[in-house]
Amino acid sequence: MAKGSKLKGVCIGAGYFSHYHYDAWQRIPEVEITAFSSRDPNRIRAVQERFGILRVYADYRQMLDEEKPDFVDIITPPPTHLPMCREAASRGIHIICQKPLAPTLEEARTLVNEVNQSGVRFMVHENFRFQPWYREIKRILESGRLGQVFSLYIQTRMGDGWGENAYLDRQPYFRDYPRLLIYETGVHFIDTFRYLLGEIRRVTAWLRRLNPVIAGEDCGLMVCEFVCGAIGVWDANRYNEPNYANPRYTFGQTLLEGERGSIRVYPDGKITLQLLGSGEENIDYNPSRHGFAGDCCYAAQRHFIDGLLAGTPFETDGQDYLKTLTVQEAVYQSAATGQPVAVILS
């Protein structure tokens, strides 16, 4: 990139979550979003009025041809990702793509293989690992203050999935997903588990549907056995409500226990470290209240741009993210069979 110039980006999608992406792009000085693609007049108007991006295309392929961007941000439902990535890759355009990556593991593998063969850079917009509390926990773990980790427990209660009108206000397509809790939400925690503690060797899971008006599961218990010897548990449902104000800030409460003590993350983002024989001490850090969940979209997109500019690897490139999706598939297999399932990473 020439001195003083910016990376040109375009976006495909203008739905609810896309606004977090657009907001983050506007705060990255090395980027200019020149256009976006959508066919929904109301959504188009909302993006144009809020973010001032005036050029819009009904056909994303025409946008890729005419704008000739350096990268594209794909913020659309999973079935569209493979064809859109193909179109971008065939034009030599770098890609950041929202999750779920594809409807099936096989389709995700096809997507990653084709993008890799094209030579363009590719990153999955898996933003939970970029939430500031998890970055701070990683720093503490790497400092050695906790010692060997014994267990990681996260409890999530969303409270947005009860009643006849569940999910209609924000993401109505959730109601029709044949797989919901793990596919849409749990995959974030699988990736975060891997970020914090390394690879998972075996999973055991119990999944069920609490709300009869939806197609997929909305409640589950996922137990992960790590190569490092630790155990990770995600205890979640989207039906019941938590007893704190904003379930979409930290998406739950976290407890890590190790040979020297414990780390806790509270729903307001506060982190404490409690060494054995001592009381809790607050960890001094400053999680953002801007954007989504500690401004993790900004952090993920900043990481993408830094990687493009420096030529450095992405934490959530295609090959790495296939490991997360392999664990996800093992979770569904365990729930279906009632047995632990070994995670085989090719």
C-alpha positions as CSV (number, residue, x, y, z in Angstrom):
1,M,0.0,0.0,0.0
2,A,1.4,3.3,-1.0
3,K,2.1,5.9,1.7
4,G,-1.0,7.9,2.4
5,S,-3.3,5.5,0.5
6,K,-6.0,3.3,2.0
7,L,-7.1,-0.3,1.5
8,K,-10.3,-0.3,-0.4
9,G,-13.0,-2.5,1.0
10,V,-16.6,-3.4,0.1
11,C,-19.2,-5.2,2.1
12,I,-21.9,-7.7,1.2
13,G,-24.9,-7.6,3.5
14,A,-26.8,-5.0,5.4
15,G,-28.6,-6.9,8.1
16,Y,-28.7,-6.4,11.9
17,F,-25.2,-7.5,12.7
18,S,-23.6,-5.8,9.7
19,H,-23.9,-2.5,11.5
20,Y,-21.2,-3.6,14.0
21,H,-18.9,-4.3,11.0
22,Y,-19.6,-1.0,9.3
23,D,-19.0,0.9,12.5
24,A,-15.7,-0.8,13.1
25,W,-14.4,-0.2,9.5
26,Q,-15.1,3.5,9.9
27,R,-12.7,3.5,12.9
28,I,-9.8,1.8,11.1
29,P,-7.8,4.7,9.4
30,E,-6.1,2.4,6.9
31,V,-9.5,1.4,5.4
32,E,-12.1,3.0,3.2
33,I,-15.4,1.1,2.5
34,T,-16.4,2.4,-0.9
35,A,-19.6,0.4,-1.5
36,F,-21.9,-2.3,-0.2
37,S,-24.4,-4.8,-1.7
38,S,-28.0,-5.4,-0.6
39,R,-31.4,-5.8,-2.1
40,D,-33.5,-4.7,0.9
41,P,-34.5,-1.0,0.5
42,N,-35.0,-0.5,4.3
43,R,-31.6,-2.0,5.1
44,I,-29.9,0.0,2.3
45,R,-31.4,3.2,3.7
46,A,-30.3,2.4,7.2
47,V,-26.7,1.8,6.2
48,Q,-26.5,4.9,4.0
49,E,-28.0,7.2,6.7
50,R,-25.9,5.9,9.5
51,F,-22.6,5.3,7.8
52,G,-22.7,7.6,4.8
53,I,-21.8,4.8,2.3
54,L,-23.8,5.9,-0.7
55,R,-22.8,3.5,-3.5
56,V,-24.9,0.4,-3.3
57,Y,-25.3,-2.6,-5.7
58,A,-28.1,-5.1,-6.0
59,D,-25.6,-7.6,-7.6
60,Y,-22.5,-8.1,-5.5
61,R,-20.6,-9.5,-8.6
62,Q,-21.1,-6.2,-10.3
63,M,-19.8,-4.4,-7.2
64,L,-16.7,-6.6,-7.2
65,D,-16.1,-5.9,-10.9
66,E,-16.7,-2.1,-10.8
67,E,-15.2,-1.2,-7.4
68,K,-12.1,-3.5,-7.7
69,P,-11.6,-3.6,-4.0
70,D,-8.6,-4.9,-2.1
71,F,-10.9,-6.9,0.2
72,V,-14.5,-7.9,0.7
73,D,-16.4,-8.3,4.0
74,I,-19.1,-11.0,3.6
75,I,-21.9,-10.5,6.2
76,T,-24.6,-12.7,4.8
77,P,-26.3,-16.1,5.8
78,P,-24.1,-19.3,5.6
79,P,-25.5,-20.8,2.4
80,T,-24.3,-17.7,0.4
81,H,-20.7,-17.9,1.7
82,L,-19.3,-20.5,-0.7
83,P,-20.5,-18.8,-4.0
84,M,-19.5,-15.4,-2.7
85,C,-16.0,-16.5,-1.7
86,R,-15.6,-18.1,-5.1
87,E,-16.5,-14.9,-6.9
88,A,-14.1,-12.9,-4.7
89,A,-11.3,-15.3,-4.9
90,S,-11.5,-15.6,-8.7
91,R,-11.0,-11.9,-8.9
92,G,-8.0,-11.9,-6.5
93,I,-9.9,-10.1,-3.8
94,H,-9.0,-10.8,-0.1
95,I,-11.8,-12.0,2.1
96,I,-13.1,-11.7,5.6
97,C,-16.2,-13.8,6.1
98,Q,-18.8,-14.1,8.9
99,K,-19.6,-17.4,10.6
100,P,-21.3,-19.8,10.5
101,L,-18.9,-20.4,7.7
102,A,-21.1,-22.9,5.8
103,P,-24.2,-25.1,6.3
104,T,-22.0,-28.3,6.6
105,L,-18.4,-29.2,7.4
106,E,-17.9,-30.6,3.9
107,E,-19.0,-27.3,2.3
108,A,-16.7,-25.4,4.7
109,R,-13.8,-27.6,3.7
110,T,-14.5,-27.0,0.0
111,L,-14.7,-23.2,0.6
112,V,-11.3,-23.2,2.5
113,N,-9.6,-25.4,-0.1
114,E,-10.8,-23.3,-3.0
115,V,-9.8,-20.0,-1.4
116,N,-6.4,-21.3,-0.4
117,Q,-5.8,-22.5,-4.0
118,S,-6.6,-19.1,-5.3
119,G,-3.9,-17.4,-3.3
120,V,-6.0,-14.7,-1.7
121,R,-5.9,-14.0,2.0
122,F,-8.9,-15.4,4.0
123,M,-10.0,-14.9,7.5
124,V,-13.2,-16.0,9.3
125,H,-14.8,-13.2,11.3
126,E,-14.8,-15.3,14.5
127,N,-14.8,-12.4,17.0
128,F,-15.4,-14.0,20.4
129,R,-11.8,-14.8,21.0
130,F,-11.1,-11.1,20.4
131,Q,-13.4,-10.0,23.3
132,P,-11.1,-8.1,25.7
133,W,-11.7,-10.3,28.7
134,Y,-10.5,-13.4,26.8
135,R,-7.4,-11.5,25.5
136,E,-6.7,-10.5,29.2
137,I,-7.2,-14.1,30.4
138,K,-4.8,-15.3,27.7
139,R,-2.2,-12.8,28.9
140,I,-2.6,-14.0,32.5
141,L,-2.3,-17.6,31.5
142,E,0.9,-16.9,29.5
143,S,2.4,-15.1,32.5
144,G,2.2,-18.3,34.5
145,R,0.4,-16.8,37.4
146,L,-2.3,-19.5,37.4
147,G,0.0,-22.4,36.7
148,Q,-1.4,-25.5,35.1
149,V,-5.0,-25.0,34.2
150,F,-7.4,-27.7,35.6
151,S,-10.7,-26.6,34.3
152,L,-12.6,-23.9,32.3
153,Y,-16.3,-23.4,32.9
154,I,-18.5,-20.9,31.1
155,Q,-22.3,-20.5,31.8
156,T,-24.4,-18.7,29.2
157,R,-28.0,-17.7,29.5
158,M,-29.3,-15.6,26.7
159,G,-33.0,-15.2,27.5
160,D,-33.9,-14.3,23.9
161,G,-35.3,-17.7,22.9
162,W,-38.5,-18.1,24.9
163,G,-42.1,-17.6,23.8
164,E,-43.9,-17.8,20.5
165,N,-42.0,-14.8,19.1
166,A,-38.5,-16.0,19.9
167,Y,-35.8,-14.4,17.8
168,L,-38.2,-12.5,15.5
169,D,-36.9,-9.1,16.5
170,R,-33.2,-9.6,15.8
171,Q,-32.5,-12.7,13.8
172,P,-35.7,-14.5,12.7
173,Y,-33.8,-17.0,10.6
174,F,-32.6,-18.7,13.8
175,R,-36.1,-20.2,14.1
176,D,-35.6,-22.3,11.1
177,Y,-32.0,-23.5,11.7
178,P,-32.1,-27.4,12.1
179,R,-29.0,-26.8,14.3
180,L,-29.0,-23.7,16.4
181,L,-27.3,-23.5,19.8
182,I,-23.9,-25.1,18.9
183,Y,-23.9,-24.1,15.2
184,E,-24.7,-20.4,15.8
185,T,-23.4,-19.7,19.4
186,G,-21.5,-22.7,20.7
187,V,-19.0,-22.5,17.8
188,H,-17.8,-19.2,19.3
189,F,-17.0,-20.9,22.6
190,I,-15.3,-23.9,20.9
191,D,-13.0,-21.4,19.1
192,T,-12.4,-19.5,22.4
193,F,-11.7,-22.7,24.3
194,R,-9.1,-23.6,21.7
195,Y,-7.6,-20.0,21.8
196,L,-7.2,-20.2,25.6
197,L,-6.2,-23.8,26.2
198,G,-5.2,-25.4,22.9
199,E,-6.6,-28.3,21.0
200,I,-9.5,-30.5,22.1
201,R,-9.1,-34.2,21.9
202,R,-12.6,-35.5,22.9
203,V,-16.0,-34.1,23.5
204,T,-19.2,-35.2,25.3
205,A,-22.4,-33.3,24.7
206,W,-26.1,-33.3,25.6
207,L,-28.4,-31.1,23.5
208,R,-32.1,-30.5,23.6
209,R,-34.9,-28.1,22.4
210,L,-36.8,-26.2,25.0
211,N,-38.9,-24.0,22.8
212,P,-41.2,-26.0,20.5
213,V,-41.7,-23.1,18.0
214,I,-38.1,-23.5,16.7
215,A,-36.5,-26.2,14.7
216,G,-33.1,-26.6,16.3
217,E,-31.6,-27.1,19.8
218,D,-31.5,-24.2,22.2
219,C,-30.1,-25.9,25.3
220,G,-26.9,-27.9,25.8
221,L,-24.0,-29.0,28.0
222,M,-20.7,-29.4,26.2
223,V,-17.7,-31.0,27.9
224,C,-14.3,-30.8,26.2
225,E,-11.2,-32.7,27.1
226,F,-8.0,-30.8,26.1
227,V,-4.7,-32.2,25.0
228,C,-3.1,-30.3,27.8
229,G,-5.2,-32.3,30.3
230,A,-7.7,-29.6,31.3
231,I,-11.5,-30.0,31.1
232,G,-13.7,-27.3,29.5
233,V,-17.5,-27.0,30.1
234,W,-20.0,-24.8,28.3
235,D,-23.4,-24.8,30.1
236,A,-25.8,-22.9,27.9
237,N,-29.3,-22.2,26.8
238,R,-31.0,-19.4,24.9
239,Y,-34.4,-19.9,26.6
240,N,-33.9,-18.9,30.2
241,E,-33.0,-15.4,31.3
242,P,-29.9,-14.5,33.4
243,N,-30.1,-12.3,36.6
244,Y,-27.9,-9.6,35.1
245,A,-28.7,-6.7,32.9
246,N,-26.9,-7.4,29.6
247,P,-26.5,-11.0,28.6
248,R,-24.9,-9.9,25.3
249,Y,-21.9,-8.2,26.8
250,T,-19.8,-11.1,28.1
251,F,-22.3,-13.8,27.0
252,G,-22.1,-15.4,30.5
253,Q,-19.8,-16.0,33.4
254,T,-16.4,-17.6,33.3
255,L,-14.3,-19.6,35.8
256,L,-10.8,-20.9,35.2
257,E,-9.2,-23.0,37.9
258,G,-5.6,-24.0,38.1
259,E,-2.8,-25.2,40.4
260,R,-2.3,-21.7,41.8
261,G,-5.8,-20.3,42.0
262,S,-8.7,-19.1,39.9
263,I,-9.7,-16.5,37.4
264,R,-13.3,-15.2,37.1
265,V,-15.0,-13.1,34.5
266,Y,-18.2,-11.4,35.7
267,P,-21.1,-10.4,33.5
268,D,-20.0,-6.7,33.5
269,G,-16.5,-7.7,32.2
270,K,-14.7,-7.5,35.5
271,I,-11.9,-10.0,35.9
272,T,-10.5,-11.2,39.2
273,L,-7.6,-13.4,40.1
274,Q,-7.8,-15.4,43.3
275,L,-4.5,-17.1,44.3
276,L,-4.8,-20.0,46.7
277,G,-4.8,-18.7,50.3
278,S,-5.7,-15.2,49.2
279,G,-8.8,-13.2,48.4
280,E,-9.9,-12.0,44.9
281,E,-7.9,-9.2,43.3
282,N,-9.3,-7.1,40.5
283,I,-7.4,-7.2,37.3
284,D,-6.7,-3.7,36.0
285,Y,-7.9,-3.5,32.4
286,N,-10.4,-1.4,30.5
287,P,-12.9,-3.4,28.4
288,S,-14.7,-1.2,25.8
289,R,-18.5,-0.6,26.0
290,H,-18.6,0.4,22.3
291,G,-20.0,-1.8,19.6
292,F,-20.6,-5.5,20.2
293,A,-19.4,-7.5,23.2
294,G,-16.4,-5.4,24.2
295,D,-15.9,-4.0,20.7
296,C,-14.7,-7.4,19.5
297,C,-15.7,-6.7,15.9
298,Y,-13.3,-3.8,15.8
299,A,-10.5,-6.0,17.3
300,A,-11.1,-8.8,14.8
301,Q,-11.2,-6.4,11.8
302,R,-8.1,-4.6,13.1
303,H,-6.4,-8.0,13.2
304,F,-7.5,-8.7,9.6
305,I,-6.1,-5.4,8.3
306,D,-2.9,-5.7,10.3
307,G,-2.4,-9.1,8.8
308,L,-3.0,-7.8,5.2
309,L,-0.6,-4.9,5.7
310,A,2.2,-6.9,7.3
311,G,1.7,-10.2,5.6
312,T,1.3,-12.0,9.0
313,P,-1.0,-15.0,9.7
314,F,-4.6,-14.6,10.8
315,E,-5.5,-16.3,14.0
316,T,-8.7,-17.5,12.4
317,D,-7.6,-18.4,8.9
318,G,-9.5,-21.1,7.0
319,Q,-7.3,-24.0,8.0
320,D,-7.4,-23.1,11.7
321,Y,-11.1,-22.6,11.7
322,L,-11.7,-26.0,10.2
323,K,-10.4,-27.4,13.5
324,T,-13.1,-25.5,15.3
325,L,-15.7,-26.9,12.9
326,T,-14.4,-30.4,13.3
327,V,-14.9,-30.1,17.1
328,Q,-18.4,-28.7,16.4
329,E,-19.3,-31.7,14.3
330,A,-18.0,-34.0,17.1
331,V,-20.3,-32.2,19.6
332,Y,-23.4,-33.0,17.4
333,Q,-22.2,-36.6,16.9
334,S,-21.8,-37.1,20.7
335,A,-25.3,-35.7,21.4
336,A,-26.8,-37.9,18.7
337,T,-25.1,-41.1,19.9
338,G,-25.0,-40.4,23.7
339,Q,-21.2,-41.3,23.7
340,P,-18.0,-39.3,23.9
341,V,-16.5,-38.6,20.5
342,A,-12.8,-38.3,19.7
343,V,-11.8,-35.2,17.7
344,I,-9.7,-36.2,14.7
345,L,-7.9,-33.2,13.2
346,S,-6.6,-33.9,9.7
